[in-house]
Amino acid sequence: MTYSRDEFLITAIARLLEGDDVRHVAVGAASPIPGAAALLVRNLKGGSPRVALIHGKATNPFTDGGREIFDAAGQGRIDVFFLGGVQIDGEANLNLVGTGTYPNVDKRFPGSFGSAYMYFTVPKVILFRPEHTRRVFVPKVDFISAPGVSDPDVERRGGPKYLVTELCIMAFDSARRRFRLESVSPGRTLEEVLDNTGFEFDIPDVVPETPTPEEDRLSLLRSSVGLEVADTYPAFARDVLGVAA
């Protein structure tokens, strides 16, 4: 069965959400791929984990916007959240503000909103950025919107666990302040990952290949799960999953 890049990323993320410690997954704005992955896992596991798509209606349990989701995270009621950045460096620092020398940035972006707060409070943050280039993965971010690591005397129960891109999956070791390559996407190579990453990372002796999407999961995505996705992201469901709302 053939599959698209987005369907591959959905199933790759879904595998990171299947642990018993994942009870509640929250997905922020404009995030159809992580959202679809969370809904796929909920379907596979018969209703667990709880999934909150912030821009959805049928899938958004929050009635008071950002304040309510921040309260839930602060109280330890969200287990997984997704973050990305204009730039990401080897210590998992995120830049959502702009590129160049702050405050006179060359390009200005929407800003941090609650990213730093969620980074500190949600136990399992998955960094997601489909594009894997040196423009994104830099030696050091130009501005730290959300720090990937903190000093030992800083109270912090949350932080980055994985990074998912079109080229690979990496895990993050907060004690060593460093990423480790977990697997490389089918048809891609270690050399391609190295060429497109601006920071150093650990490499295992044998680099596994990220599994391709299972046929039964693709079938679910293109049917019942796709209909759920369409409630929040109708264009994505139509164009990527072939499901009309």
C-alpha positions as a Python dict, from the first residue, in 0.01 Angstrom:
ca = {
    (1, 'M'): (0, 0, 0),
    (2, 'T'): (144, 336, -99),
    (3, 'Y'): (148, 627, 145),
    (4, 'S'): (227, 997, 154),
    (5, 'R'): (494, 1174, 358),
    (6, 'D'): (228, 1308, 595),
    (7, 'E'): (77, 963, 650),
    (8, 'F'): (425, 830, 725),
    (9, 'L'): (480, 1104, 985),
    (10, 'I'): (140, 1038, 1142),
    (11, 'T'): (215, 670, 1200),
    (12, 'A'): (569, 747, 1322),
    (13, 'I'): (435, 988, 1583),
    (14, 'A'): (156, 748, 1679),
    (15, 'R'): (411, 488, 1791),
    (16, 'L'): (551, 741, 2039),
    (17, 'L'): (206, 783, 2197),
    (18, 'E'): (122, 420, 2271),
    (19, 'G'): (274, 394, 2619),
    (20, 'D'): (56, 328, 2923),
    (21, 'D'): (184, 653, 3077),
    (22, 'V'): (13, 855, 2803),
    (23, 'R'): (-335, 934, 2934),
    (24, 'H'): (-399, 1277, 2784),
    (25, 'V'): (-251, 1420, 2462),
    (26, 'A'): (-306, 1787, 2385),
    (27, 'V'): (-234, 1927, 2039),
    (28, 'G'): (-201, 2298, 1968),
    (29, 'A'): (-311, 2513, 1679),
    (30, 'A'): (-252, 2422, 1314),
    (31, 'S'): (-116, 2075, 1393),
    (32, 'P'): (-306, 1823, 1178),
    (33, 'I'): (-29, 1563, 1166),
    (34, 'P'): (19, 1528, 1545),
    (35, 'G'): (-359, 1557, 1586),
    (36, 'A'): (-423, 1274, 1344),
    (37, 'A'): (-158, 1062, 1520),
    (38, 'A'): (-325, 1111, 1859),
    (39, 'L'): (-669, 1026, 1720),
    (40, 'L'): (-525, 716, 1551),
    (41, 'V'): (-383, 588, 1881),
    (42, 'R'): (-710, 658, 2060),
    (43, 'N'): (-890, 451, 1797),
    (44, 'L'): (-638, 166, 1821),
    (45, 'K'): (-655, 155, 2202),
    (46, 'G'): (-1031, 173, 2231),
    (47, 'G'): (-1073, 526, 2361),
    (48, 'S'): (-744, 596, 2538),
    (49, 'P'): (-562, 832, 2556),
    (50, 'R'): (-784, 1133, 2588),
    (51, 'V'): (-718, 1367, 2296),
    (52, 'A'): (-764, 1744, 2295),
    (53, 'L'): (-725, 1924, 1964),
    (54, 'I'): (-724, 2288, 2064),
    (55, 'H'): (-877, 2418, 1740),
    (56, 'G'): (-1142, 2150, 1722),
    (57, 'K'): (-1501, 2150, 1834),
    (58, 'A'): (-1589, 1785, 1882),
    (59, 'T'): (-1230, 1714, 2000),
    (60, 'N'): (-1168, 2021, 2218),
    (61, 'P'): (-1274, 1980, 2584),
    (62, 'F'): (-1148, 2325, 2684),
    (63, 'T'): (-1404, 2605, 2701),
    (64, 'D'): (-1179, 2885, 2828),
    (65, 'G'): (-904, 2885, 2566),
    (66, 'G'): (-539, 2906, 2664),
    (67, 'R'): (-601, 2967, 3033),
    (68, 'E'): (-773, 2632, 3076),
    (69, 'I'): (-511, 2429, 2893),
    (70, 'F'): (-237, 2602, 3093),
    (71, 'D'): (-419, 2516, 3415),
    (72, 'A'): (-449, 2153, 3307),
    (73, 'A'): (-77, 2135, 3225),
    (74, 'G'): (20, 2301, 3553),
    (75, 'Q'): (-191, 2052, 3746),
    (76, 'G'): (-22, 1758, 3573),
    (77, 'R'): (-329, 1661, 3369),
    (78, 'I'): (-158, 1668, 3028),
    (79, 'D'): (99, 1400, 2951),
    (80, 'V'): (204, 1486, 2595),
    (81, 'F'): (225, 1811, 2400),
    (82, 'F'): (385, 1904, 2068),
    (83, 'L'): (615, 2198, 2001),
    (84, 'G'): (817, 2320, 1705),
    (85, 'G'): (1024, 2622, 1617),
    (86, 'V'): (1164, 2845, 1348),
    (87, 'Q'): (1499, 2723, 1482),
    (88, 'I'): (1590, 2428, 1705),
    (89, 'D'): (1941, 2367, 1836),
    (90, 'G'): (2131, 2076, 1986),
    (91, 'E'): (2015, 2152, 2341),
    (92, 'A'): (1652, 2145, 2222),
    (93, 'N'): (1615, 2522, 2262),
    (94, 'L'): (1333, 2663, 2049),
    (95, 'N'): (1314, 2993, 1867),
    (96, 'L'): (964, 3113, 1779),
    (97, 'V'): (1040, 3488, 1779),
    (98, 'G'): (1260, 3563, 1479),
    (99, 'T'): (1597, 3525, 1311),
    (100, 'G'): (1885, 3768, 1341),
    (101, 'T'): (2021, 3965, 1638),
    (102, 'Y'): (1741, 4040, 1885),
    (103, 'P'): (1570, 4286, 1914),
    (104, 'N'): (1654, 4393, 1558),
    (105, 'V'): (1549, 4064, 1400),
    (106, 'D'): (1570, 4004, 1026),
    (107, 'K'): (1241, 3818, 1022),
    (108, 'R'): (971, 3830, 1287),
    (109, 'F'): (741, 3534, 1363),
    (110, 'P'): (421, 3500, 1571),
    (111, 'G'): (602, 3453, 1902),
    (112, 'S'): (619, 3214, 2194),
    (113, 'F'): (272, 3234, 2349),
    (114, 'G'): (270, 2947, 2605),
    (115, 'S'): (549, 2733, 2460),
    (116, 'A'): (795, 2790, 2746),
    (117, 'Y'): (528, 2716, 3007),
    (118, 'M'): (421, 2393, 2836),
    (119, 'Y'): (786, 2294, 2792),
    (120, 'F'): (836, 2314, 3168),
    (121, 'T'): (513, 2148, 3280),
    (122, 'V'): (427, 1869, 3033),
    (123, 'P'): (633, 1553, 3103),
    (124, 'K'): (660, 1436, 2741),
    (125, 'V'): (706, 1707, 2481),
    (126, 'I'): (754, 1586, 2125),
    (127, 'L'): (930, 1832, 1897),
    (128, 'F'): (784, 1815, 1548),
    (129, 'R'): (915, 1990, 1240),
    (130, 'P'): (869, 1818, 902),
    (131, 'E'): (1137, 2027, 733),
    (132, 'H'): (1484, 1898, 821),
    (133, 'T'): (1745, 2150, 702),
    (134, 'R'): (2029, 2353, 849),
    (135, 'R'): (1802, 2656, 830),
    (136, 'V'): (1592, 2497, 1106),
    (137, 'F'): (1841, 2279, 1296),
    (138, 'V'): (2110, 2528, 1389),
    (139, 'P'): (2417, 2520, 1617),
    (140, 'K'): (2255, 2781, 1844),
    (141, 'V'): (1916, 2947, 1815),
    (142, 'D'): (1916, 3325, 1762),
    (143, 'F'): (1664, 3371, 2043),
    (144, 'I'): (1553, 3124, 2311),
    (145, 'S'): (1175, 3128, 2322),
    (146, 'A'): (1161, 2803, 2520),
    (147, 'P'): (1470, 2642, 2675),
    (148, 'G'): (1522, 2270, 2622),
    (149, 'V'): (1724, 2226, 2943),
    (150, 'S'): (1745, 2397, 3281),
    (151, 'D'): (1995, 2420, 3566),
    (152, 'P'): (1963, 2152, 3837),
    (153, 'D'): (1819, 2397, 4090),
    (154, 'V'): (1529, 2490, 3858),
    (155, 'E'): (1199, 2313, 3924),
    (156, 'R'): (1102, 2145, 3599),
    (157, 'R'): (900, 1830, 3542),
    (158, 'G'): (857, 1875, 3165),
    (159, 'G'): (1080, 1880, 2864),
    (160, 'P'): (1168, 1736, 2525),
    (161, 'K'): (1165, 1360, 2473),
    (162, 'Y'): (1167, 1316, 2095),
    (163, 'L'): (1224, 1508, 1774),
    (164, 'V'): (1036, 1393, 1463),
    (165, 'T'): (1120, 1518, 1112),
    (166, 'E'): (1086, 1399, 756),
    (167, 'L'): (1438, 1252, 778),
    (168, 'C'): (1453, 1086, 1118),
    (169, 'I'): (1348, 1043, 1478),
    (170, 'M'): (1580, 1155, 1758),
    (171, 'A'): (1551, 1110, 2134),
    (172, 'F'): (1670, 1379, 2376),
    (173, 'D'): (1881, 1313, 2686),
    (174, 'S'): (1821, 1606, 2922),
    (175, 'A'): (2103, 1500, 3157),
    (176, 'R'): (2356, 1508, 2871),
    (177, 'R'): (2183, 1799, 2695),
    (178, 'R'): (2207, 1614, 2368),
    (179, 'F'): (2004, 1439, 2099),
    (180, 'R'): (2056, 1077, 1996),
    (181, 'L'): (1953, 942, 1658),
    (182, 'E'): (1687, 673, 1698),
    (183, 'S'): (1598, 587, 1338),
    (184, 'V'): (1618, 716, 981),
    (185, 'S'): (1320, 740, 748),
    (186, 'P'): (1289, 486, 463),
    (187, 'G'): (1481, 597, 156),
    (188, 'R'): (1693, 839, 360),
    (189, 'T'): (2050, 797, 486),
    (190, 'L'): (2258, 885, 788),
    (191, 'E'): (2473, 1106, 566),
    (192, 'E'): (2162, 1299, 463),
    (193, 'V'): (2070, 1357, 828),
    (194, 'L'): (2425, 1472, 907),
    (195, 'D'): (2436, 1703, 605),
    (196, 'N'): (2112, 1873, 705),
    (197, 'T'): (2169, 1911, 1081),
    (198, 'G'): (2365, 2205, 1216),
    (199, 'F'): (2438, 2052, 1558),
    (200, 'E'): (2617, 1738, 1673),
    (201, 'F'): (2420, 1438, 1799),
    (202, 'D'): (2491, 1084, 1914),
    (203, 'I'): (2477, 803, 1660),
    (204, 'P'): (2428, 434, 1745),
    (205, 'D'): (2656, 171, 1592),
    (206, 'V'): (2362, 44, 1389),
    (207, 'V'): (2103, 298, 1276),
    (208, 'P'): (1754, 144, 1246),
    (209, 'E'): (1504, 241, 980),
    (210, 'T'): (1180, 400, 1097),
    (211, 'P'): (901, 148, 1023),
    (212, 'T'): (675, 221, 729),
    (213, 'P'): (301, 271, 795),
    (214, 'E'): (109, -49, 868),
    (215, 'E'): (-174, -121, 625),
    (216, 'D'): (-436, -150, 898),
    (217, 'R'): (-337, 191, 1034),
    (218, 'L'): (-349, 350, 692),
    (219, 'S'): (-696, 204, 644),
    (220, 'L'): (-811, 357, 973),
    (221, 'L'): (-658, 693, 883),
    (222, 'R'): (-839, 692, 552),
    (223, 'S'): (-1175, 606, 706),
    (224, 'S'): (-1301, 650, 1064),
    (225, 'V'): (-1000, 843, 1197),
    (226, 'G'): (-1003, 1062, 888),
    (227, 'L'): (-1362, 1159, 962),
    (228, 'E'): (-1258, 1270, 1311),
    (229, 'V'): (-967, 1467, 1167),
    (230, 'A'): (-1207, 1633, 923),
    (231, 'D'): (-1401, 1787, 1213),
    (232, 'T'): (-1099, 2007, 1286),
    (233, 'Y'): (-892, 2000, 966),
    (234, 'P'): (-1129, 1940, 674),
    (235, 'A'): (-883, 2043, 402),
    (236, 'F'): (-609, 1819, 543),
    (237, 'A'): (-848, 1524, 573),
    (238, 'R'): (-961, 1574, 214),
    (239, 'D'): (-624, 1639, 52),
    (240, 'V'): (-402, 1401, 252),
    (241, 'L'): (-632, 1126, 379),
    (242, 'G'): (-888, 1134, 102),
    (243, 'V'): (-1176, 1177, 348),
    (244, 'A'): (-1447, 1439, 302),
    (245, 'A'): (-1626, 1582, 603),
}
